Amino acid sequence: MMRLLLLQVFMCCVMAEVQVSFSPECKKFLYMGTPPRGLQDPSLKNICQKYKGKPRFVTLYDVVDHIPVYSAYTFKRSDGSKKVDTPWMYEPQLSLDTGSGEMQAFPADGLHRSFEDAQAVLDDYSDTVSIERGQLNPDEHQAHLDDKASTYTLTNVVPQDRVFNIGTWKQHEHTIRRRLNNFCRGEAYIVTGVTTSGRMIRRHNLDRLAVPTYLWSAYCCIDYDHNAPFEERSKFPAFASRALNAASGSEVLETGVQQLENFLKQNTFVDKKFQIFYEDCVPNSAIMTP
């Protein structure tokens, strides 16, 4: 009931035009230009994350829970370095009908109160001792400095347990980066998202941020090295993973994409038609085979 009330207030007061469906220039971050299907709720908004005049990745954002449900991006081969001098940003388009279509740095004068109903702000993370801001599209999966910088928006961030964020999940991001660097020959599409269960970060006695129960991720690369060692080759053209967002018991389980989809159907609000990649990232030749 509280979620419904918050959504009604948001819909009445916010006139921003966030994309109903992703534009052609933003669909390039999605395999076959197709977003994950089976995720429908009035509180979920499509964001084409733009930085310095260019689309960088896309996000499905929950304006009630104030976190992304997923971010989808194309992987860029990199050495894993981070861009540490980037200020955290927000999305004006979520809150204002005249809002810019580009992410912007948080104002220094506290004006975030004008848009915090629709999205997370820095103050939401200020008193969280064991929780950190964790990127769904991590900067180490990008190569160009501007692409790295664009990942530092709170619409690409979820609350992660600190031990999990800097340990288990970070190591998994390294593993995926090395695998795709070495064995993906073409474009690699990645979707990383969360499940929630009602646990919230509160500020001023108000629920502000949903804390993910699980993080999950899946990649699709149909042009890969068929001479790779079997242990790696068996994880193409698509593979997936999930892990508990906790300090302990958070080992990453790698699994097939369909197995992840089945898990999410049982553990979050996706419907029975939920699918992460178009035709589960089966190459066209395989789709056409009788």
N, C-alpha and C positions, 0 to 999 in steps of 0.2 A: 504493500500500500504506500509506504514512504517513497519507494522508487517511482511509482506511478505519479505521485504528487509532485515530486521533483521534476519529472519529465514534463508534466503539464505546465509547470511554471516556466521551464526552459523554453518550451515551444511557444508560449505566449509572448515571451519577452525578447527572444533572440530572433533576428531576422536575417542572419547571415545565410548566404547561398553557398553551401558546401555542395560539391558535385553529387548529383543523384546517381550517376554512373560515371566511371572514370573516362576522361576524354582520350582520344587516340594518342596524344603525346604522353599520356600517363600510363596507358595500357601496355607500353613497351616493357614495363617492369613485371608483367604477368605472363606466364607461359600461355601461348596462343591468345594473348590479350584477354584472358578470362580470369576474373577474380574467384577466390573460393566461393562456392555456392552453398546455400543452406544456412546462411547467417542473416536473419532478418529481424529487426526490432527498430521501432521509431527512435530509440536512443543512439543507434549506430550511424555514424556519419563517415562518408568516404572523403578522405583528404589526399589530394595530390600534393605531396610535400615539395615545395619549391624554394630554391635558395639561389640568390644572385641571378635571377631571371631564367632559371632552368629547372624543370622537374627533376627530382633526385630519387624518389621512391614513393610508394603509396601506403596509406594506413587506413584501417577501419577503426574509428575512434568512438568510445562510449562516453557520451557527454553527461551521463549520470554517475557512472563509476569513476570518471576522470582518468581513464587509462586506455591505451590502445588494446583492441582485441587481437589485432595482428598488424605487423608491418611486412610488406612484400617488396623485394628489391632484386636487382641483378647483381650477382657477385662479380667483383673486380679483383683480378690477381694482385696480391700485395705481399709485402714483407711483414705485415702485421703491426706496423708502427701506428701510434695514436697521435691525434692532433689535440694536444692538451691545452692550447691557448684559446679555445673557442668558448664564447659566453653561451650560457643556456638560453634557449629561445622558446617562443610560444607562437600560436597560430591566430592572428587577428581574424581570419575568415570564419572562425568558429563562433565569434561573439558579436560581430558588428556587420550590419548590412553594407557598410562602406569599408569594411576591413580589407586590408591588402591580401592578395593571393599568395604572399610570401611570408615565411616565418620571419620573426623579428626578435631581436634581443630584448630581454625583460627590461622595462623602464626602471631607472634608478630611484624614482620619486614615489614609489608605492602605488602607482596607478593600476596595479594588477587587480585591484578590487573591481575594476570595471569589466573584467572578463573572467574572473575566477569561477563564476557559476557554471561556465561551459567547459572548463579545462583545469588541469593541475597547474599550480603555481609553486614557486620555490619555497614559500613558507610551509607548504604541505609536507615537505621533507626536512624541515629545520629541526624538529624535536624527535626524530626517529633515530634511536641509538643503534639498533641492530639492522636497520633497513637502509638500503642504498638505491640510488637511481640506476636502473639497469636498462641498457638499450636493447631493443628488439632487432633493429638493424645496427649491428656494431660497427664502429668506425674501422676496425681492423679488416672488415670484409670489403672495404672500399680502397681505391688507390689514389685518386685525384684528391688534392687537399680540400677542394670545395665540396666534393662528395662526402669526405670524412666530416667536414664541419657541419653539413646538413643533418647529420645523425644526432646532433646535440640540441634537439628540440624535445620538450617534455611530452609532446604528442607521440614520441617514439620511445617513451620511457615507462617502465612499470616498477613498482616497489619490489626489490629483490632482497632476500636475506643476504647480509653482507658476506658471510662465509661462503654461501652458495655462489654469489655474484663474482667474487674474486678467485674462487677455487674451482668447484666442479663445472659450473657453466662456462666460465672463461676458458678452461682447458678444452671443453667441447668445441667452443668457437675456434680455438687454435686447430683442433683436429679437422674440422670441416674446411677451414682455410687451406691447410696443407693438402688435404685430399683433392679439393677442387683445383688448387694451383697445379698439382702434379698430374691429374688424370682427366680433368674436364677439358676438352679441346674447343668446345663452342661456348655458347651462352649458358650460364647457370642461373636458374631462378630459385629464390629462396623465400619461403613464407615462415615467419616466426611469430607465435602467438601465445595465448595464456588461457587457463581456466580459472574460474573464481568460485568461491563457496560462501560468500557473505562476510568474510573477515574484512574489516575496514580500518584505515587510519583516520583518526578523528582530529579535528582542530576546532577550538572554540565550541566544543560540544556538538559538532556537526560531523557527519560522515563525509569524508573528503575523497579518499582513495581506496579502491578495492585492492586487496593484496592477493596476487595470484597464488593459487594452490599449486598448479603445475605450469611450467614453461614447456612449450613444444616447438619443434622446427622441422621443416621438410625442404628438400632441394630437388630440383629437376634439371638434368643435363643429358640431353639425348645424343649429343656428339661427344663421345668419351673414348678413352684409350682402350681398345679391345684387347690389347696385349698386356694390360696391367696385371699384376699378381691377382690370383683369384679372390683373395680376401678383400681386395679393393674393388675389383671388377664386379663382384657380386652386389656391390652397393650402388650400382648404376643400372638404368638411367635415373632412378629416383630412390631416395631413402629418407628415413625420418627418425625422430628422436623425441624423448620426453624425459622430464626430471621433476622431482618434487622440490618446490621452492622452500628449502629448509636447511638449517645448519648441519643436520645429520640425516642419514637415510636418503640422500639426494643423488645417488648414482644415476648417471645418464643411461637410459635404455634405448639402444638403437634398434629400429624395427622397420618393417615395410610401411609404405605410405598408407595402404589400406588398413593395416593393423592399427596405425595411429588414428585414422578416421573412425574406426570402430570404438576405440578407447574414448575419443572425444564425444561421440554420440551418447556414450553412457555417462560421461562425467561433466558435460557442460550443455549449453542451451542450443546447440546446433540441431537441425532437423534431420530426418532420415535420409534426405537427399544430399547431405553434406559431402562435399568433395573439394580437396585442397587444390589439385591441379586438373586442368581439362583432361578428361579420359585417363586420369591417374598417371599422366606423363608417359603414356605408351606411344612410341614413335608411330608415325602415320602408316608405315609399312606393316607394322604389327597389328594396327587397328584394322587394316584392310584384309588381313589374312583370314581365310575361312576357319 
